[in-house]
Amino acid sequence: MKSFLLSIILFLFSVVPLFAQEQVIDTAVKDSLSPKEYAPYFLNFGLNVLDNGNSKLPFNTDEWAITNPFFVSLERRSNASNFSAVLSFSTNKLKVNGAATFYYSIDAGARYYFDDLIFNNADIETYAGVGLGRFFLQNSGNNSLNLSGGGRYWFSKHFGLSLEAIGKVGLKPMNSEVLGHYAYNFGIVWRTYSKHKAEEAKIEELPIALEDNLLKDTEEVAAIAPVAPIVLPTIDDYPGEWFMHISYAENESVIYEHSLHSIYRTSEDDNTMWINDFNKGVWIQCKIRINMEDATFNAEVQPNVNDRGTVTITEGRIEKGTGVSKSGTKVDKIYFKAEFSYDPGRILIYEGIRNTGLNEDKY
């Protein structure tokens, strides 16, 4: 028993740091679809049904047991990948030879979320998982290999409904009647929110140059060298993909590095465009209006499709050829400030460069 619990602890300590390392190294998406919003922790609790699995079919209701049917799980998910680590505990009674026997289990595993390959929907998540566990009947215990699959539906920013099926294969026969069994979990899941990512991860980054510093540097350069004429962007310079550096204006703490956002045309011919992070960043998808007189853009209390609230964008601008890509290529820069209705008064700063599409410029 002690060696098995030690194995679970070592498993979690080996998996979670690996995901955290990926989070810092790579936050770019490969395709137009991307994983759901980063939420570092999930707490899931609810009811479960056990099936002893004596039937060839997993849904043999004659073998179902629903007595003290509770479960709780804690999950840690990475931002940079679709993987997570989870630890869970459950209780019930399992039918053995027709008699209900008290049952509880401790399980640890890893999950892979593949819903972005199927759904372009922020409310739905699906995953498959694998792990190890130990279940107990009366005073006897057995280790198990667990295979799982499930999904969630988020009906609000923090709460959702969960459904999961787990197949448990006993690794050592403690009872010829209980070599493997099925568990079905139905629950409520609560998650933390990505706007606290910087404080939780305690990421230390160099301060972002604010607008007044940029103006100061420009004035110093202008004093010793002629200033090149400013080229204003046209309406055709906005569409494309942009790697965004997102931070809090109040303390410059970093929220995301190199988060991929897309800007694309709307169906209306009125100088409006969509900006969309496909739920990779802080959940933004809204229309921006472009002022072609001074080549700026803004959004005044626009509906935010991704979180059902509103967002206000100010001081938006594109600077032609003033940025540098990862490979050293000159690219356009983008800058704007955003305020979300769920966190009034807190301003986020977005600064980014255009994605060239070249492999050497990907993050």
Protein Blocks (a to p, Z undefined) as FASTA:
>chain_A
ZZmmmmmmmmmmmmmmmmmmmmmmpmcdfblbdcddddfbacddddddddehlambfblf
klpccehiacdddddddfkbccdcddddddddddeehiacddddddddddddfklmmbcc
fkbccddddddddddehjbccddddddddddddfbfkbccdddddddddfbdfbfklmbc
cdddddddddddfklmmmmnopacdddddfklmmmmmmmmmmmoccdddddddfklmgcc
dddddddfklopafbghiacdddddfbdghpacddeehmmnopaddddddfknopacdeh
iacfknopacddehiacdehkaccfkopacdddddddddfklghiacdddddddehiakl
pZZ
